Amino acid sequence: MISLLRRIKFTLLSFFFLALLVFISCGQGRRELKHEEIRVEAPFAMPPIKVPEFSECDDFSITDFGAVEKEKISTTKAISQAIAAASDAGGGRVIIPAGEWFSGKIHLKSNVNLHLSEGAILTFSGDPQDYLPAVHTTWEGIECYNYSPLIYAYKCENVAITGAGQLKAEMGVWKRWFARPPAHMNSLKKLYHMAAKGVAVQERVMVNDTSHLRPQFIQFNRCKNVRMEGVTIINSPFWVIHPYMCHNVVIRNVKVYAHGHNNDGVDPEMCENVLIEDCVFDQGDDAIAIKSGRNQDAWRLNTPSRNIVVRNCLVKNGHQLLAIGSELSGGVENVFLENCTVEENARMFHLVFIKTNERRGGYVKNVYVRNVTADKMSQGILGIDTDVLYQWRDLVPTYEKRLTPISDVYLTDIKANKVNFLSRILAQDALPVKNIRLKNIRVEQITGEKLIHNNVVNFQLEE
């Protein structure tokens, strides 16, 4: 009996030490992911931005998982497996080597860096079927289930896209979907009504034969600690880079070339602590468009966009250098843009344009812009318009009227060659725009009326 107990005790101890060895071995294979804290000076209290640092992590080359150049199926599968392996290891870089690679959707996981080597070209399929099943995403500030963004991260922590390679979108089908026929507009109306009436997001499925709601190229959805650095993005079905409800985002040295419909360069929406720097934007819509959701959906989520810094960027084309809205129902505050240049002969409307309407609510405050050089603006330096509804004016009704308080907007040290006006501010009688200051604005030629203002309180124009 005593001998049997000893054997059982020995066996249990053996299992314990074996398990301990396995635990230690696994722990040695998992590196602790490091972070970089980026401190940014701004005219408001700006906390350090924490982003992941993958330099000491292992590499997971997609070729080790079966990727084959110019073969979509094998490469899509290999990227997915490499992402899973890197995440399971506690952190890793998924390497896209030099060469031409074709892929369907990419879904990132926590603690993963998608890294495009110099000479790598990763082209995404233009077949909408490759972006199914539908995922929890958005369309112009309204949540829904739609085609997956080409690169999608949902509720991830510590994610990055880096490298000197290129991300490209095949545009055949997406380009045909730029049109807005009646079936598409009816789908937009349906989504608008569902959101206004509080229909659950999982019931707002917008994938069918006629909705044609194009996906974003890159969406970080409800993520924490996000880094984009170095990559070039060519073409996009919809918005190009879309951080949505994210905390701690750095977008650095990224180049965007996308001249399709709704091709904003970067759209931080309901995000906090964001730095966008040293980027080049050449796109068909706004370069930087700060948003915070639309109407009832944003009031439900109640998540402002705040603490957003843009600096040292070059804009080659686009509607606005900095746009705020019109999806701003969650509120926008603490925005600082400095040391940016709009290239000569760029096709631009405004340098800064804040747009809203009677349905949005939200607020805009504490916007600072300084040291910007531009060429020609078909409109002007600053535009604020509180009645921007586009096609929605007659398409759908106003369920609830909420005006947008706008105040404390400061533009300093701006140079431009030719504009139609310096400032055009069109506000409602019931809620004037307040506290606007333009200082040291140097414009060679003003072709129209210098200041066009309705319902503005405390506007200052200083030399």
N, C-alpha and C positions, 0 to 999 in steps of 0.2 A: 504493500500500500504506500509506504514511504517512498519506495523507488518510483512508483507510478506518479506520485505527486511531484517528485523531482523532475521527471521527464516532462510533465505538463508545464512546470515552471520554466524549464529550459526552453521548451518550444515557444512559450509566450514571450520570453525575453528575446529569443531569436527573431520572432516576428516584429517585436518592438524596434530592435536595432536595425533590422532590414528596412522597416518603414521610415526610420529616422534617416538612414543613408539615402533612401530615395528622395525624401523631402529635401535634404541638404543638396543632393545632386541637382534636383529641379530648381532649387533656389539659386544655385550657382549659374544655371543656364538663363536665368531671368535677370536682366540688368534693371536697375532702378532708373526710370526715365528722369532725366534732368530737365530743368526749366530755365528760361532766361527771363529776367524782369527788365522790362524796357520802361524807362522813366521819360516822360514827355512834358515839356513846359507848355503851358497854355494859360489864357487869361482867367481860367477857372480852376478849381481844385481837380487835378487829374491824377487818379491813382495809378501806380505802376501796372503795366500790362504784362501778364504772365503768359508766356507761350512755350511750347515744347521744344526741346533741343535733342536731336536724334544723332548727334555726331558719334556717340559712343555705343550706339545700338548696332545690332547685327543687320546685314543686308540679306534680302530675300529676292533674288533675281527671278523674274517671271520665266526665264528660259529653263530654270531648274524645275519649274512646275509644268513644263510642256508647251510654253508659248512658241508659236511659229510665226515668223514675219508674214504679214499680209493674209493671215488666216484668222478670221474673226472668231470662230467658235472656240478654237484651241486657246487663243490669246485671252478671250473673255474669261474662260474657265480658269486659266493659269493665274490671272490677276486676282480673281476671287480667292483662290486657294492660297496665294502668297499673302494676301491681306489677312486671311484667317490665321495663318501661321505666325505672322508678325505680331498680331494682336495677342495670340495665345502665349507668345514668348514674353509678353509684358512690354513690348515696344520693339519696333523695327522699321527699316526702310525697305519698301517694295520698289525694286529697281526696274525701270523701263530702259533697257540698253539702247545704244545707238541703232537706228534702223527704222523701218516703216512698219508700224503695228496697227491693226484694226481691232476695234472692240465694240461691244454693246455697253450697257450701263455698268458703271463702277459704283459699288456701295462700300464706303470706307467704314472702318471700325475704330474703336478707341485705341490710342497709342500707336497709330500707324502714320507713316510718312510716305506718300506716293511721290517717288523721286524720278524725274525724267532726265536721263543723262544727256550730255551735249550730243547733238545729232539724232536724238530720239524724236520721232514724229508719231504721236498716238492719235489716230483718226477714229472718230465715233460714227457708228452706223447712222444712216438717215432713215432707217426703217422704224416707224413708231412701235411696231410689235416687239422690238428689242428693249423697250422701256416699260414693259409690263411684267408683273402685275402693278396696278396703280399703287402709289404711295401717298402718305400724308404730306401734302405740300401746299402751295398757294397759287392763286392767280390774281395778280394786281391787288394784293392786300386782303384777299378773301381766302380762307382756308378751304381745302377740298382734297379729294383723292383724284390724282391725275397721273399722267405719264411721269415716270421717274425722271428727275434731272439726270443729265448725262453722267455727272459725278455727284453723288449724294451721300451726305453724312447725317444721320438722324440720332439725336441724343448721344453724341459721342463726346469724349473728352480727350484732349491732346491729339489733334489731327493736323496734318500738314500736307501741302502740295508744293514741291520744290524742284529746282533743277533748271538747266539751261535748254531743255527740250521744248517741243511744241505740242499743244493740244488743239486739235482741229475737229470741226463738225462738218459732216457731209450735209449739204443743204437742199438736196433735191425735193423731198417731200415737204420739209419745213418751209421752204420758200413758197411752195404752192399754198401752204396754209396761212401765208401772210394776209391773204384776202379775207374779208369779213362778210361772207354771204349771209342770207337770212337765217340759215340753220345754226351758224356759229353765233349770231347775235341772240337767237332764241335761247341758246345754251347759257350765254352770259346773263340773260335776264333771269333764267331759272336759278342760277347760282346766287345772284344778287338777292332774289326773294327768299331763298332758303336761309341765307345768312341773316337777313333782316328779321326773319321769323324764328330764329334760334334753332333751326334744324341741326341735329347732331352732325359733326364734321364727317364721321364715317358713312353717313348717308348721302353725302354730297359727292357722288361718284360721277366724274365728268369725262370718263373715257367711253366713247361710242364712235359711231361712224361719221358723225357730223359736227361734234363740238369743236374739234381742232384747236384745243388749248395747248399751245406749244410749251414744252418744258424749259426750265432754266438750264444753262450749261452746267454751272456749278452751284449747288446749294448746300450750305452748312445749316442744318435745321436743328435749333435747340442744342447747340454745341457749346463747349467750354474749352478755351485755350486753343485757338485756331491760328495756323500760320500758312501764308502763301508767299512764295518768294522765288523770283527768277524766271518763271515760266512765261511763254508766249502763248496767247490764246487767239485762235483764228476762226472766225465765224461763230454764230450762235443761233439756236432756234428762237430764243427769247432773251430775257435779262442774262448778262454774261456771268457775273459773280454775285451771288445773293446770300450773304450771311443773314440768317433769320432767327431772331430770338437767341442770339449768341452773346457770350460774355468773354471778353479778352480776345480780340482779333487783330492780327497784324498782316497787312497786305503790302508787300515791299518788292520793288524792282520787277513788277509784273507789266507785261506789254499786252494790250488788247487791240485787236483789229477785227471789227465786226460791224458791217454796214447793212444789216437786215432790219426788219420792223421790230420796234421795241427793244433794240439792242443798247440798253444802258450799259455803261462800263462796269460799275459796281454799285449795288443797292443794299447798304446796311439797313436792315429793317428791324425795329424793336431790339436793337443791339446796344450793349453798354461796353465802354472802354475799347475803342477802335482806333487803330493807326493805319493810315494809307499814305505811303510815301515812296518817292522816287519811281513812280509808275508813268507809263506812256499810254494815253487813251486816244484811240482813233476809231470811233464808233458812230452809228447812225442816230443815236439818241443822246440823252444826258450822259456826261462823263461820270460824275459822282451824284447819285440820286439818293438822298436820305429819306427814308420812309418809316412809318410806324403803324401800318395796318389801316384797314378801311371800315369806317362806320361801326355797326354793332359788333362785328367780330373783334375789332381792336378795343372797343369799350369793355368787352368780355375779358380779353387777355390782359388789358391794363398794364402794358409794358412799354414805357417810353424808350425812344432812342436818345442816348445821352453820352457825353464824353467822347466825341468823335473828332479826331485831328487828321487833317489832310495837309501834306506839305511836299514841296519839291517835285511836283508832278508836271508833266507836259501834256497838253491836249492838242491833238492835230485836227480833230473834227468833232462835232457834237452839238446838240441843241444848247446845252448849258454847261458851264464849268461846274457849278454847284447848283443842284436843284433840291428843294425841300418840298415834299408832297408829290402829287396831291393826296396820296395815301399817308395821312399823318394823324390819324384819329387817336393814337396812343400818346401823342405828344413828342416834341423834339426839343431838346435843350442842350446847351454847352457844345457848340460846334465851332471849330477853329480851323480855318484854311489859310495857309501862308506860303509865300515863295513859290507860286505856280506861274506857268507861262502858257499862253494860248498862241499856237504857231501862226505865223503870217499866212493870210489867205484861208484860215480855217473858217468853215461855214458855221457860224454861231449865232444864237438868238440873244441870250443874256450871259453875263458873267455869273450873276446870282439871281435865281428865280424861286420865289416862295409862292406856292399855289395851293389853294384849298377851295371849299365851297360850303354851302349851308348844311350839307349832310355830314360833314366830317367831324366837327368838334375838335378834340385835341387841343394843342397849343404849340406855339413856336416862341422860344426866347433864348437869349444869350447866343447870338450868332456873330462871330468875329471873322472878318476877311481882311488880310493885309498883304501888301507887297505882291501884286499881281500885274503882269504885263500882257497885253493883248493887242490884236490888230483891229479888225472891223467886227462890229456887232450889228446885226440887222435890226435889233431892238435896242437894248441899252445895258448900262452897267448893273443897275438893280431893278428888278421887277417884283412887285408883290400884287397878287390878284386873288381876291377872295370869292370869285365866281367862275372857277374853271371846272366845267362839267363835261366838256368834249361831247362824245356821242351819247353819254348817259343822260343828258338834259331831257330829252324827249323819249328815251328808251324805257326808263323806269321811274316810278314816283319817289318822292321824299317821304320816307316812313317817319322820321323824326328829325326835326330841325335843330342842329347844334352848330353855333358859330365857333370860329377859331380865334382865340386871342393871340395876337402877334405883337411882340415887343422886343426892344433891346437888340437891335441889329446895327452892327458897326463895321463900316468899310473904310480902310485907311491905306493910303499909298498905292493907288491904282493908276495904271497908265494904259491908254488905248488910243488908237489912231482915229477911228471914225465910228460914231454911234448915232442912233436916232434920238435918244434922250439919255440923260444921266440917271433919272429915277422916275419910275412910274408906279404909283401906289394907289390901288383901287380897292377900298375897303367899304364895308357896310356902314350905314348911318348908325345902326345900333351898336356897333363895336369897332371904333376907330383903331387903326394901327398906331402904336405908341413907341416913342423913344428910338428914332432912327437917326444915325449920324454918318455922314460922308465927309471924310477929311482927306485933304491932299489928293484930290481926284484930277488927273491931268489927261485931257482929251483934246486931240488936235482939231477935230471937226464934229459939231453937233448939227445934224441935218434937220431935226424937228424941234419941238418944244423941249426946253431943258428939263423942266420939272413938271410932271403931270400927276397931281395929287387929289384924291377924294377921300376925306375923312382920315386925316393924319394928325396926330397930336405930338408936339415936340419933335419936329424934324429940324435937323441942323446940317447945314452945308458949310464946312470950314475950309479955309485955304491951308 
